[in-house]
C-alpha cells in the first residue's frame, strides 16, 4: 500500500469501534506520558507549539461562527501567536477572544470523549482535515511547519496505527492538551500579577474591549477549562 493510498476497506476507518479498555494501570501510564509532554520545559518547548496552534484555532473558529472572516494565523517559536479576523459588529471579537485559552481543553475533552465512545478514527480524521484547512490561513513559515508536523502525526495514526494504538495515542494527546490548558491558564494569571506583559493576555484585551474586569474573564476561562476536565473524567467513569 502506497503512503497515501487508502486500504481496500477504507470505509471501516470511519466506523464506530468498540471503546478501548483502559484499566487503572494503563490510565496512570497515559497520565504520566501526557504530563511528560506538557509539564517539563524541555518537552513543553515542542508540545506547547501544538497547544498554541489549538489556542489560535479556538480564536479563529469562534470568529468564523460569529460571521467574521479569518485573515491569518501566526505561530511563533516563543509560543506566542495571533489569529486575525475581520467583520462587522462588536460581539464577534469578544466571542473570538473568549475561546483561546479554553480551546485546548475543549479539544482535549472532545478527544477523550471520542475514544471512550468508539469514535477515535473519526476524531483523528476530523482533526487532520482541520489542520490541512488551517494551511489556507497560516501566514508565517514557522506556523506552516507546526501545522504540517501536527497533520502528519494525525495522518500517520489514521492510516497505519491499529485501533488500540490510535486510542491510546489520542488519550495521551487529549490528556496532554487538558494539562497544557491548565499550564497556559496559570501563565496568564501570572501575567496579571506581574502586570508587565498585559498586552499578551486575552483577559486584558477583553477588558479593554468591553470594560468588564480582567478577573471576570480569567474566572470564565477557569470555569470553561474546569468543565472540560469534568467532561473528560465523566467520560472515563461512564465508559
N, C-alpha and C positions, 0 to 999 in steps of 0.2 A: 504493500500500500504506500503510495507516494505521500510526501509530507503534508500536502494539502488536499488529498483525496479522501472522500467520505467512505466509510466502511459500507459493505452491502446492506447491512441492517441499520443504516444511519438514523432511521426514524425512531429506533429504540432509544437513541440518545436523548430524546425529548420525553420519554415515557416516565411516569411516576414509578419510583423504585421503592422497595421495602426500606424503611428507615434503618440506618446503620445502628448496630448495637454499640453503646458507649458505656461500658462498666466504669465504676468509680476510679479504678486504677488507670484506665485509658484517659478518662477525663482529667485526672491530675497531670498526666503526661502532656495533654493538649494545652492545659493551662500553663505548664512550665515552658513549653515551646513558644506559646503566644507571649508570655512575659519576657522571654529571652529576645524576642523580636522588638518589643515595644518599650522596654524599660532601660536596659544598658545603653549608654550613649553611643557605643561603637556600632551596635546594630540599629539603633534608632536613627542614626545618620542616613541609613539606607531606607529602612521601612517607613520612617517618618515622611519621606518624599511621597510615598503612596498615600499616606494619611492626608498630606497636604493636598494632593490631587483630588481625593474624595471630598475634602473640605470645600475646595473651589467648585467642584461639580455640584455640591449642595447649593451654593450661591446661584450657579448657572441654571440648574433645573428649576429652582424656586422662581427665578426670574422668568424663565420660559412659561411656567404655569400661570404667571400673572400677566402674560401677554407682552413681556419685554423681548427684545432681540439681543441675543448674546453675541457680542462683537469680538471677544477674545479672552483667552485664559492663559496665564503665565505661571510657571512653576520655577522657583529658583533654588540653587544649591543650599541656601541657608534656611530652607523650609518655609520661606515666605512665598506668597503667591497673590494673584488677583484675578477676579472674574469681572469683566467689563460688560455692561449691557446698557441698552438704550430703550426708551419708551416713555409714554406719557403717564401722568398720574403720580401720586405720591405713595401709594400702597405698595407697588411693585418693589421699589428699592428697600422698603422696610422688611417685607417678606423675604426677599433675597438675602438681606443682612442677617436675618434670624437663623437661617438654615445652614450656615457654615460650620460652626462648632458641633451641632448635633449630627451632621451628616455622616461622619464615620461611625458613630454609634447606631444610627438608623440602618446603615448598610450592614454593619456587623450583626445586629439583631436579626435583620432580614435573612442573612446568610445562615445563621444558626437555625432559624425557624424553617428555612428551606430544607436543610439537612435532616432535621428531626421529623419532617413531614414527607420525605421522599422526593424532593424536587431539586436535588443537588445539581444534576446535569443542566437543568433548565436555568438555574441560578448562574452557573458558570457561563452558559451561552449568552444569557442576557447581559451579564457583566462585560463579557468580551465585546458584544455589539456596542454597548455604551462607550467603552474605551475607544473603539475604532471610530465612532462618530465624533468623539472628542478631538480627534486629529483635525477635524474641519475647523476648529476654533482655537487650537493651540497657536500661540503667537511667538514662541521662542524655541530655539533648538533644544535646549536642555529639557524643556517641557515635553517636546516630541519624544525624546529618548525615554523619559519616565513613562509616558503613555505606552510606547511600543514595548518596553520591558514588561509592563503590567499586562498588556494584552497578550503577549507571548506566553506568559505563565498561565493565563486563563485558557488559551487555545491548546496548549500542551496538555493540561489536565483534562480538558473536554474530549480531545481526540484519543489520547494514549493511556490515560490512567484508568484503573479499574474503578467501579462504583465505590468500593470501600476506600480506595486511595483518594478519590475525589472528595468523599465525605469528610475524611479526616483532614485533608488539606483545607477545605472550606471552613471546618470547625476551627482550625488554627488561625486562619485568616480573619474570620469573623470575630473570634475572641481577641485577637491582637488589635483589631480596629476598635473594639469596645475599650480595651485597656488604653489604647492610644488616644481615644476621645477624652478619657479622664486626665491623661497627662497634658493634653492640649488645654483642657479647661483649667487645670491648676496653673499652667503657664500664663493664661490670660488673666486669671485672678491676681497673680503676682505682678503683672504689668500695672494693675490698678493700685497696688500697694506702693509701687515704686514711683509711678507717675512720670517716668522718664520716656516711655515709649507708647503713650496712649494712642497715638495715631495709628498703631498697628492693631488696635483692639476693635473688634466688631461691636462690642458693647458700647464703647465710647463713640464710635461712628453713628450708632443708632441713637445714642443720646443727643448728638449734635443735630441729627435729622429730625428727631421727634420731640426733644425736650424731656423725655422720660429718663430718669436717672439710670446711670450705667448699672447700678446694683440690681435693678429690676430685670434687666436683660441677662445679667450673669445668673440670677436665680432662675430665669426661664431656660437658659442653656443647661443649668444643673438639673432642673426638673425633666427636661427632654432626654438628657443622657441617662438619668436615673430610670426613667420609664423604659428606655431601650434595654437597660440591664435587667429590669423586671421581666420584660417580654422574653429575653433570652433564657433567663433562669426558669421561667414558667414553661417555655417550650421544651427544655430538658426534662423537667419534672413530670410533664404530662405526655411525653413521647410514647 
